Amino acid sequence: MNRILATALLTALAGSGCSRPAPPNVLLLVIDTLRADRLGCYGYFRDTSPHLDRLAAESLVFTEAFCGIPITLPSHASILTGLYPQQTGILRNYGRLEDGFVTLAEKLSSRGYRTGAVVSTAVLKKDKNLGQGFDVYLENWGISDKVPREDGEGWRLKGLAEDANRMALDWLGRDQEKPFFLLINYYDVHAPYVEIEGFRDLFDPWSPEMAEYIRTSYDRIPEPKWKWESITFYDRSLAYLDAELGKFFSRLRELGLWDNTIVIVTSDHGNGLYQHEDYWSHGEQLYDGHIRIPLILRLPGGTKGRVAGLVETVDFFPSVLELLGLPGAAGLDGKSFLPLLKGKPESAREVYSLSILEDAQGRPLPRRFAVRSRDYKLIHSLDGESAFFRLTGDPYELAGGAPDGPGETALVKAMRNRGINWYQRRKIEASRPGEISADVLRELRALGYITD
């Protein structure tokens, strides 16, 4: 960001005039499973996100935001605590956040904010204890008439954006005397997909444009051709969600809540979409399609621009506190990204992500971590295999391999050592919960997290 933009930012945060401005509201929208590169404002060729693109045009758009783990529950725990998954002890889609952790909702509640959450997947149900500090924690699944009931249990374990927004607006309308912190988790972009009237025929799965996109950005052509249609279901679901967000934003304006609200749009992780190794889902791989997430920050006052510099989901907690002018929290893994907004990039920063899963029989899958700078990336398996990427000339990570020459060899060794130190912040293998209940196993299978 240039100096003029940084000055505008400081003016927006400080408010204008002599009287102290009302504390801004905070709206945190987490779009489950959304890759950054599927939005028009991040360069996608399909018109999947016109309303989010309009929001981005009046906001700050972070071009290099990443999650620490590409799995729903642990990533949401990191967003709300500012801690890596090794610290929270939640590394899979089961487990419970311990009461001793302090969440962003608890911090804001102690400062006079009313706090609400709407979650649209059973993975985030109340017994996972992410609701610490929220006045209300509303569960949005199994209620929509548009979600088919006859096609398996997975449909009953997710909710639609229109219902999440209805629940959120109902809560917002109950009390407008105090500032609010509202978290909404949207699950529309996560399979199984719901075919919505008006969107079921959107986009041609086999168009020449899609063929060219796949040819230039995939490591192989997905076969059979129904996989192309699965990719298009993802995009159609995003287009539906985007339309519902447009309605939601309009309603916030009608209620007079928009102008004084900080809006944060992000994701917990991305999805494979068959781009690498013919892998559809998320959790096992650490390519950018899995860990690079959108981050759109709309501030009162309309400060806008594109923000370079690496940020992580653990940075959200301290950043929100600083945006609100509140004291920081001790012991967080994340750090505020406001210095980036003030034109102070941290060029040497690296971000980290990990994968630690088991198969349906409980056998460990390969343990991996990724270390990423702006120019280089290392994906390392604890069994000793590594892939090194030069991102400037290989943005889709199609040419990973061994380092070339002593300089790159030393770089890879240093990145690997830093990654191991980060990965081993705690004995994370010991964090694995004991026996998983039959109900939880059934839910995870229904949502595609476990395959036999």
Rosetta blueprint (number, residue, H / E / L):
1 M L
2 N L
3 R H
4 I H
5 L H
6 A H
7 T H
8 A H
9 L H
10 L H
11 T H
12 A H
13 L H
14 A H
15 G L
16 S L
17 G L
18 C L
19 S L
20 R L
21 P L
22 A L
23 P L
24 P L
25 N E
26 V E
27 L E
28 L E
29 L E
30 V E
31 I E
32 D L
33 T L
34 L L
35 R L
36 A H
37 D H
38 R H
39 L L
40 G H
41 C H
42 Y H
43 G L
44 Y L
45 F L
46 R L
47 D L
48 T L
49 S L
50 P H
51 H H
52 L H
53 D H
54 R H
55 L H
56 A H
57 A H
58 E L
59 S L
60 L E
61 V E
62 F E
63 T E
64 E E
65 A E
66 F E
67 C L
68 G L
69 I L
70 P L
71 I L
72 T H
73 L H
74 P H
75 S H
76 H H
77 A H
78 S H
79 I H
80 L H
81 T H
82 G L
83 L L
84 Y L
85 P H
86 Q H
87 Q H
88 T H
89 G L
90 I L
91 L L
92 R L
93 N L
94 Y L
95 G L
96 R L
97 L L
98 E L
99 D L
100 G L
101 F L
102 V L
103 T L
104 L H
105 A H
106 E H
107 K H
108 L H
109 S H
110 S L
111 R L
112 G L
113 Y L
114 R E
115 T E
116 G E
117 A E
118 V E
119 V E
120 S L
121 T E
122 A H
123 V H
124 L H
125 K L
126 K H
127 D H
128 K H
129 N L
130 L L
131 G L
132 Q L
133 G L
134 F L
135 D L
136 V E
137 Y E
138 L E
139 E E
140 N L
141 W L
142 G L
143 I L
144 S L
145 D L
146 K L
147 V L
148 P L
149 R L
150 E L
151 D L
152 G L
153 E H
154 G H
155 W H
156 R H
157 L H
158 K E
159 G L
160 L L
161 A H
162 E H
163 D H
164 A H
165 N H
166 R H
167 M H
168 A H
169 L H
170 D H
171 W H
172 L H
173 G L
174 R L
175 D L
176 Q L
177 E L
178 K L
179 P L
180 F E
181 F E
182 L E
183 L E
184 I E
185 N E
186 Y E
187 Y L
188 D L
189 V L
190 H L
191 A L
192 P L
193 Y L
194 V L
195 E L
196 I L
197 E L
198 G L
199 F L
200 R L
201 D L
202 L L
203 F L
204 D L
205 P L
206 W L
207 S L
208 P H
209 E H
210 M H
211 A H
212 E H
213 Y H
214 I H
215 R H
216 T H
217 S H
218 Y L
219 D L
220 R L
221 I L
222 P L
223 E L
224 P L
225 K L
226 W H
227 K H
228 W H
229 E H
230 S H
231 I H
232 T H
233 F H
234 Y H
235 D H
236 R H
237 S H
238 L H
239 A H
240 Y H
241 L H
242 D H
243 A H
244 E H
245 L H
246 G H
247 K H
248 F H
249 F H
250 S H
251 R H
252 L H
253 R H
254 E H
255 L L
256 G L
257 L L
258 W L
259 D L
260 N L
261 T E
262 I E
263 V E
264 I E
265 V E
266 T E
267 S L
268 D L
269 H L
270 G L
271 N L
272 G L
273 L L
274 Y L
275 Q L
276 H L
277 E L
278 D L
279 Y L
280 W L
281 S L
282 H L
283 G L
284 E L
285 Q L
286 L L
287 Y L
288 D H
289 G H
290 H H
291 I H
292 R E
293 I E
294 P E
295 L E
296 I E
297 L E
298 R E
299 L L
300 P L
301 G L
302 G L
303 T L
304 K L
305 G E
306 R E
307 V E
308 A L
309 G L
310 L L
311 V E
312 E E
313 T H
314 V H
315 D H
316 F H
317 F H
318 P H
319 S H
320 V H
321 L H
322 E H
323 L H
324 L L
325 G L
326 L L
327 P L
328 G L
329 A L
330 A L
331 G L
332 L L
333 D L
334 G L
335 K L
336 S L
337 F L
338 L H
339 P H
340 L H
341 L H
342 K L
343 G L
344 K L
345 P L
346 E L
347 S L
348 A L
349 R L
350 E L
351 V E
352 Y E
353 S E
354 L E
355 S E
356 I L
357 L L
358 E E
359 D L
360 A L
361 Q L
362 G L
363 R L
364 P E
365 L L
366 P L
367 R L
368 R E
369 F E
370 A E
371 V E
372 R E
373 S L
374 R L
375 D L
376 Y E
377 K E
378 L E
379 I E
380 H E
381 S E
382 L L
383 D L
384 G L
385 E L
386 S E
387 A E
388 F E
389 F E
390 R E
391 L L
392 T L
393 G L
394 D L
395 P L
396 Y L
397 E L
398 L L
399 A L
400 G L
401 G E
402 A L
403 P L
404 D L
405 G H
406 P H
407 G H
408 E H
409 T H
410 A H
411 L H
412 V H
413 K H
414 A H
415 M H
416 R H
417 N H
418 R H
419 G H
420 I H
421 N H
422 W H
423 Y H
424 Q L
425 R L
426 R L
427 K L
428 I H
429 E H
430 A H
431 S H
432 R L
433 P L
434 G L
435 E L
436 I L
437 S L
438 A H
439 D H
440 V H
441 L H
442 R H
443 E H
444 L H
445 R H
446 A H
447 L L
448 G L
449 Y L
450 I L
451 T L
452 D L
